[in-house]
Amino acid sequence: QVQLVESGGGSVQAGGSLRLSCTASGSIYSIPVMGWYRQAPGKQRELVADIIGGNTPTYADSVKGRFTIFSANAKKTVSLQMNNLKPEDTAVYYCNAKIRESWTRDIETYWGQGTQVTVSS
């Protein structure tokens, strides 16, 4: 059974920093993509950043230059360093991973439980 366990998040004033981390555990053959999405109240869930193959990052335009995504732990952990946070970054952040559990299985998508990030002005 694959699990994604998130840590980090919390409350910070505008201009501050936070770091989110997510670790995948269980039966894992490979993780082609791992990243973070967020959902603000009344809005759709959106991609914040992801990393392909553990070394190719992509970012939403709204966070470029402020957020950095990186992987570690044999690419089973993904972290999101968030700097210069703005009130509009307030949302529940969800870890997302596309995982192949064995070489014979299809890639499946997994989600973490979500962690709240609140940025006050």
C-alpha angles and dihedrals in degrees: 000000000000118000133185114208118194130199135179128043127116138131128317139161122254111283093030131116138238135176126215123196133189128188126194119213138175131051104354128164097169142344109212095179134017128172153123134280128182137205124199121197111285093007136101121258110265137191114256101177140327138185125220120212090352095287114054112078129194126190139196110249090242093064103035111127093017105059128052125194122199138163134222141160095068087315093299093111125061123188131192117206108200117195132176091021119200131203088250089064088069108120145106107281119213128197113225129191135178105212137183109205095195136358090259096051130086120245112268131194121238131188133204122229094259132249127224121240116188123184118189125201 
